[in-house]
Amino acid sequence: MTTTPAPVPPPWRDLLGPAYAGPALILATGVLIGAVNIYLASSLLPTIIADIGGDAFYAWNMTAYLVAMVIATMLVSRLQARRGDAGAYRVGCAVFLAGSLVCAAAPQMPLLLAGRALQGLGAGLLSGLGFTVIRSALPQRLWTRGSALMSAMYGIGNFAGPALGGLLAQAGAWRPAFALMAVVAAACALLAPRLLPAGRPCRAAADGTGEPVPAVSLLLATAATAAVSLAAVLPGTAGPALAIAAALPLLIAFAAHERRTAHRVFPRAAYRLGSPLAWVYLTIALLACGVAVESFVPLFAQRLGGLGPAAAGFLGAALSLGWSATQLLSSSAAAPRTIRRLHVAGPLVLALGLAALALLQRADPPAWLVLAWVPALLAAGAGIGLAYPHLSVAAMSSTRDPGEGRRAAAAVATVTSLAIAFGTAAAGALVRLGGPAMLGSARLMLYAFALLCALGAATACAADRTRRRQAP
């Protein structure tokens, strides 16, 4: 009796060796730029407002960035089809560079918000390209490693953004901070043609007969993202609740329109009955929702744990560190059964980590109890890292059609950005609802997100069942 040997994952040196180190470096840097800037400006804002004013616009910083980022991720596949890999990457760098320069030179807050919107557009393009170019720049055997590296950049960026912003804000150097990001974007734009394959633009796109921009889908998705982002900045509890309620029918209208139109953002398979792709995207979204908790951990650490801003910020980054470190290890899994188990285990570990963190919340806790938050946050992040790279590859490999493949890969970034925006708004609403005591807010938000993220295990099982039905 003979047994089939278990699949052997390619070593990291295959991805980081001479053959593919260039593409891996430039793609990882692009995703890292976008991730760093999600929180960089948030750390700089108090210093910026002290210099140019505009405290009434404080909360709009994240809204402008995230809405623009979501819009851009939905345009990635078309830009790549028109410009090729290196050309699309240079466009993303150029838009981000322009936004960074506008922020660096802004004399007033409205102009800085315009720069942040431009940054969000550029960051969305770079984040989306980080996944779509994997399909063309790397062989399929390295897709899991490449996806793990790209998604690890989100975790590293969520750690580096607040840390870098805090250090530069302490030095009063907020304008140089944006100028530095412009320099990094310029360097990436110059290196992209040398390190990335040029990629062949789609013939139909090149002669102007390609698929048009899905304007209706973009409008509905943008309206839904804007509505849920408003929930994070509106005062009280009724306003945020209404904003989130308004976003839900817009999302339903988006899905209904996408299902019947020929000009879609998501691949056709996502709307086909019996396809596992919709369940895969939903599982990715539930994992990404867990990232929203990270924005509120520093608040809990300061108000409940009595930590200073710097220590609280680093504590909040523990979730991202767990995410980044774990997925670099979990990408070594190659056996199909192991990968299916990781799909299910990831949401469960995330949920258990958040539930443990909720149990550890106390008013005026001792120092040892606050330190116990760290393993709970690391465990929550590890849950994301266990499943995210394999789910990304499941989406990217869902079709052999090049155009549909680009959409499927770009949609990973779209789903992630949308889920973070929705999760952040929902978390903010739950924190308000659980008040006025911060302890009640922390427990309500963390328990609610633990339950929400645990649903990812059910969606992962549904994806596995539908995939098995399709198997010959």
C-alpha positions in Angstrom: 0.0 0.0 0.0 1.4 3.4 -1.0 0.5 6.7 0.5 0.6 10.1 -1.2 3.3 12.3 0.4 2.1 15.4 2.1 2.6 18.6 0.1 5.8 20.4 1.0 5.6 24.2 1.3 8.2 26.2 -0.6 10.8 27.7 1.7 10.9 31.4 2.3 14.2 31.7 0.4 12.3 30.9 -2.8 10.3 34.1 -2.4 13.1 36.2 -0.9 15.9 34.8 -3.1 17.3 36.6 -6.2 14.5 35.5 -8.6 11.6 37.1 -6.7 13.1 39.3 -4.0 12.6 42.5 -6.1 8.8 42.0 -6.7 8.3 40.9 -3.1 10.2 44.0 -1.8 8.3 46.5 -3.9 4.9 45.0 -3.3 5.4 44.7 0.5 6.6 48.3 0.6 3.5 49.5 -1.2 1.1 47.7 1.2 3.2 48.9 4.2 2.9 52.5 3.0 -0.8 52.3 3.0 -1.0 50.6 6.4 1.4 53.0 8.1 -0.6 56.0 6.9 -3.9 54.7 8.3 -2.7 55.7 11.8 0.3 58.0 11.1 -1.8 61.1 10.7 -4.0 60.1 13.8 -0.9 60.3 15.9 0.1 63.6 14.4 -3.3 65.3 14.5 -3.0 66.9 18.0 0.3 68.6 16.9 -1.2 69.6 13.5 -4.3 71.2 15.1 -2.1 73.1 17.5 -0.3 74.5 14.4 -2.9 75.2 11.8 -6.2 74.7 13.8 -9.2 72.8 12.6 -10.2 70.8 15.6 -13.8 70.6 14.3 -12.4 68.4 11.5 -10.5 66.1 13.8 -12.5 63.0 13.3 -12.8 63.4 9.5 -9.1 62.5 9.1 -9.8 58.7 9.2 -13.1 59.1 7.3 -11.5 60.8 4.3 -8.7 58.3 4.2 -10.7 55.1 4.5 -13.5 56.2 2.1 -10.9 57.0 -0.6 -9.0 53.8 0.1 -12.1 51.7 -0.5 -12.9 53.5 -3.7 -9.4 52.9 -5.0 -9.3 49.2 -4.2 -12.3 48.7 -6.5 -10.5 50.3 -9.4 -7.3 48.2 -9.1 -8.1 45.5 -11.6 -9.0 47.9 -14.3 -5.9 50.1 -13.8 -3.8 47.0 -13.9 -5.5 45.9 -17.2 -4.8 49.3 -18.7 -1.3 50.0 -17.5 0.3 46.6 -16.7 1.9 45.7 -13.4 4.7 48.3 -13.2 2.6 51.1 -14.8 -0.3 50.6 -12.4 2.1 50.6 -9.5 3.7 53.9 -10.6 0.2 55.5 -10.8 -0.5 54.4 -7.2 2.8 55.8 -6.0 2.3 59.0 -7.9 -1.2 59.6 -6.4 0.1 58.8 -2.9 3.1 61.1 -3.4 0.8 64.0 -4.5 -1.4 63.5 -1.4 1.6 63.4 0.9 3.0 66.7 -0.6 -0.4 68.4 -0.2 -0.5 67.3 3.5 3.0 68.5 4.1 2.3 71.9 2.7 -1.3 72.3 3.9 -1.8 75.8 5.6 -5.3 74.8 6.8 -7.2 71.7 7.8 -9.5 71.4 4.8 -6.6 71.2 2.5 -4.9 68.6 4.7 -8.1 66.5 4.5 -7.9 66.8 0.7 -4.4 65.5 0.9 -5.5 62.7 3.1 -8.1 61.7 0.6 -5.5 61.6 -2.2 -3.2 59.5 0.1 -6.1 57.2 0.6 -6.6 56.8 -3.1 -2.9 56.0 -3.6 -2.8 53.7 -0.6 -5.9 51.8 -1.9 -4.3 51.3 -5.3 -1.0 50.1 -3.7 -2.8 47.7 -1.3 -4.9 46.2 -4.0 -2.0 45.8 -6.4 -0.1 44.1 -3.6 -2.5 41.2 -4.0 -3.3 41.3 -7.7 0.4 41.5 -8.9 1.1 38.3 -6.8 -0.8 36.4 -9.5 1.4 37.8 -12.3 4.8 38.3 -10.6 5.0 35.1 -8.7 4.4 31.4 -9.6 1.3 29.8 -8.0 3.4 27.8 -5.6 4.5 31.0 -3.9 1.1 32.7 -3.7 0.6 31.7 -0.1 4.0 33.0 0.9 3.4 36.2 -1.0 0.0 36.7 0.4 1.4 36.2 4.0 4.1 38.8 3.3 1.6 41.3 2.0 -0.9 40.9 4.8 1.9 40.9 7.4 2.6 44.4 6.2 -0.9 45.5 7.4 0.1 44.3 10.9 3.5 45.9 10.8 2.1 49.1 9.5 -0.5 49.2 12.3 2.4 49.1 14.7 4.8 51.4 12.9 2.2 54.1 12.1 1.4 55.2 15.7 5.0 54.7 16.8 6.5 56.8 14.0 3.7 59.4 14.3 4.2 59.7 18.0 7.9 60.2 17.8 7.7 62.8 15.1 4.8 64.5 16.8 6.9 64.7 20.0 9.5 66.5 18.0 6.9 68.8 16.4 7.9 67.5 13.0 4.5 66.8 11.4 5.3 68.3 8.0 8.5 66.3 7.6 6.5 63.2 8.5 4.4 63.6 5.4 7.4 64.7 3.3 9.2 61.5 4.4 6.2 59.4 3.1 6.4 61.3 -0.2 10.1 60.4 -0.5 9.4 56.7 0.1 6.6 56.8 -2.5 8.9 58.5 -5.0 11.6 55.8 -4.4 9.1 53.0 -5.0 7.8 54.6 -8.2 11.4 54.8 -9.5 12.2 51.2 -8.5 8.9 49.7 -9.8 9.9 49.4 -13.5 13.1 47.6 -12.5 11.8 45.3 -9.9 8.3 44.4 -11.2 7.5 42.6 -14.5 6.0 45.2 -16.9 3.0 43.0 -17.4 1.0 43.2 -20.6 -2.0 45.6 -20.6 -5.2 44.0 -21.7 -5.6 44.5 -25.5 -9.2 45.6 -25.1 -8.2 48.1 -22.4 -5.3 49.4 -24.4 -7.4 50.3 -27.5 -10.2 51.8 -25.4 -12.8 49.0 -25.8 -12.2 47.4 -22.4 -14.8 47.0 -19.7 -16.1 50.4 -18.4 -15.8 51.6 -14.8 -18.7 50.2 -12.8 -20.0 53.6 -11.9 -23.2 52.4 -10.1 -21.4 49.9 -8.0 -18.8 52.4 -7.1 -21.4 55.0 -6.1 -23.3 52.5 -3.9 -20.2 51.2 -2.2 -18.9 54.7 -1.6 -22.2 55.8 -0.1 -22.2 52.8 2.2 -18.6 53.4 3.3 -19.3 57.1 3.8 -22.4 56.4 5.9 -20.6 53.9 8.1 -17.6 56.2 8.4 -19.9 59.0 9.5 -21.0 56.8 12.4 -17.6 57.1 13.8 -17.7 60.9 13.9 -21.3 61.7 14.8 -22.0 62.5 18.5 -24.4 60.6 20.7 -25.8 57.1 20.0 -28.8 57.8 17.8 -26.7 59.4 15.0 -24.2 56.6 14.7 -27.0 54.0 14.8 -28.9 55.7 12.0 -25.7 56.0 9.9 -25.0 52.3 10.2 -28.6 51.5 9.5 -28.4 53.6 6.4 -25.3 51.7 5.2 -27.0 48.3 5.3 -29.6 48.9 2.5 -26.9 50.5 0.4 -24.8 47.4 0.7 -27.8 45.2 -0.2 -28.4 47.4 -3.2 -24.7 47.1 -4.2 -24.8 43.3 -4.1 -28.1 43.2 -6.0 -26.8 45.5 -8.7 -23.5 43.6 -9.0 -25.3 40.3 -9.4 -27.3 41.4 -12.4 -24.8 43.7 -14.2 -22.0 42.8 -16.5 -19.7 45.5 -15.1 -18.8 44.4 -11.6 -16.3 45.1 -8.9 -16.3 41.6 -7.6 -15.7 38.5 -9.8 -18.7 36.7 -11.3 -18.2 33.7 -9.1 -18.9 35.7 -5.9 -22.5 35.9 -6.9 -23.0 32.4 -8.3 -25.1 30.0 -6.3 -23.0 27.2 -4.9 -19.7 29.1 -5.3 -17.4 29.1 -2.2 -16.0 32.5 -3.1 -18.7 34.6 -1.4 -18.1 32.6 1.8 -14.4 33.1 1.5 -14.8 36.9 1.3 -17.3 36.9 4.2 -14.7 35.0 6.3 -12.0 37.5 5.4 -14.4 40.4 6.3 -15.1 38.9 9.8 -11.4 38.4 10.5 -10.7 42.0 9.4 -13.5 43.3 11.6 -11.4 42.1 14.6 -8.7 44.7 13.6 -11.1 47.5 14.5 -10.7 46.6 18.2 -7.1 47.7 18.0 -8.1 51.4 17.7 -9.8 51.3 21.1 -7.3 49.3 23.1 -5.1 52.4 23.8 -8.3 54.2 25.1 -9.1 51.4 27.4 -5.4 51.1 28.5 -5.3 54.8 29.5 -8.8 55.1 31.1 -8.9 51.7 32.8 -5.3 50.7 33.1 -3.8 54.1 33.9 -1.1 53.8 31.2 0.5 56.8 29.5 -0.2 57.5 25.8 3.0 55.9 24.6 2.7 52.7 26.6 -1.0 52.4 25.7 -0.2 52.8 22.0 2.3 50.0 22.0 -0.1 47.8 24.0 -2.7 48.4 21.3 -0.2 47.2 18.6 0.1 43.8 20.2 -2.8 42.5 18.1 -1.0 43.5 14.9 2.2 41.9 16.1 0.4 38.6 16.7 -1.2 38.9 13.3 2.1 39.6 11.5 4.2 36.9 13.3 1.6 34.2 13.1 0.8 34.4 9.4 4.5 34.3 8.5 4.5 30.9 10.2 1.1 29.7 9.1 1.9 30.2 5.5 4.1 27.1 5.8 1.0 24.9 5.8 0.5 23.2 2.5 -1.7 20.1 3.1 -5.4 20.9 2.0 -6.8 19.4 5.3 -4.5 21.6 7.4 -5.5 24.6 5.4 -9.2 23.9 5.9 -8.6 23.6 9.6 -6.7 26.9 9.7 -9.7 28.6 7.9 -11.9 27.5 10.8 -9.4 27.9 13.7 -8.5 31.4 12.8 -11.9 33.1 13.6 -12.3 30.9 16.7 -8.8 31.9 18.1 -9.6 35.5 17.3 -12.9 35.3 19.1 -11.3 33.6 22.2 -8.6 36.2 22.4 -11.2 39.0 22.4 -13.3 37.2 24.9 -10.3 36.8 27.2 -9.5 40.4 26.9 -13.1 41.3 27.9 -12.8 39.1 31.0 -9.6 40.9 32.0 -11.2 44.3 32.0 -11.4 45.8 35.5 -11.7 49.3 37.0 -8.3 50.3 38.4 -6.6 47.0 37.6 -3.2 46.1 39.1 -0.2 46.3 36.8 0.0 42.5 36.4 -3.5 42.3 35.1 -2.9 45.0 32.5 0.2 43.0 31.4 -2.1 40.0 31.0 -3.8 41.9 28.2 -0.8 41.3 26.0 -1.1 37.5 25.5 -4.9 38.0 24.9 -4.2 40.6 22.2 -1.4 38.4 20.7 -3.8 35.5 20.6 -6.5 37.6 18.9 -4.0 38.7 16.3 -2.8 35.1 15.9 -6.3 34.1 14.9 -6.2 36.5 12.0 -2.7 35.4 11.0 -3.7 31.7 11.0 -6.4 32.0 8.3 -5.9 35.3 6.4 -3.1 34.3 3.9 -4.8 31.0 3.0 -8.2 32.7 2.5 -6.5 35.3 0.3 -5.0 32.5 -1.9 -8.4 30.8 -2.0 -9.8 33.9 -3.5 -7.0 34.5 -5.9 -7.1 30.9 -7.2 -10.9 30.8 -7.6 -10.7 31.3 -11.4 -8.2 30.8 -14.2 -9.6 33.7 -16.2 -7.0 36.6 -16.1 -9.6 39.4 -15.8 -11.7 37.6 -13.2 -8.5 36.6 -11.4 -7.5 40.3 -11.1 -10.9 41.2 -9.7 -10.8 38.3 -7.2 -7.3 39.3 -5.9 -8.1 43.0 -5.8 -11.3 42.2 -3.9 -9.3 40.9 -1.0 -8.1 44.5 -0.3 -11.6 45.9 -0.9 -13.2 43.5 1.5 -10.5 44.1 4.1 -10.8 47.9 3.9 -14.6 47.8 4.0 -14.6 45.5 7.0 -12.1 47.7 8.9 -14.2 50.8 8.1 -17.5 49.1 9.2 -15.8 47.5 12.2 -14.4 50.7 13.4 -17.7 52.5 13.2 -19.6 49.6 14.9 -16.9 49.5 17.7 -17.3 53.2 18.2 -21.1 52.9 18.5 -20.8 50.1 21.0 -18.3 52.1 23.1 -20.8 54.9 23.3 -23.7 52.5 24.0 -21.9 50.8 26.8 -21.2 54.1 28.6 -21.0 56.3 30.5 -18.6 54.0 32.5 -15.6 53.0 30.4 -15.6 49.5 31.9 -19.1 48.8 30.6 -18.1 50.2 27.2 -15.0 48.0 27.0 -16.8 44.8 28.0 -19.8 45.4 25.6 -17.6 46.1 22.6 -15.2 43.2 23.2 -17.8 40.6 23.9 -19.9 41.8 20.9 -16.8 41.5 18.6 -15.9 38.1 20.0 -19.3 36.8 19.0 -19.2 38.5 15.6 -15.7 37.2 14.7 -16.7 33.7 15.9 -19.2 33.6 13.0 -16.2 33.4 10.7 -15.8 29.7 11.7 -19.3 29.0 10.3 -18.6 30.9 7.1 -15.3 29.1 6.7 -17.1 25.7 7.1 -19.7 26.8 4.5 -16.9 27.7 2.1 -15.4 24.2 2.6 -18.8 22.5 2.1 -19.5 24.3 -1.2 -16.0 23.6 -2.4 -16.4 19.9 -1.8 -19.7 19.8 -3.6 -18.0 21.3 -6.7 -15.1 18.9 -6.5 -15.3 16.1 -9.2 
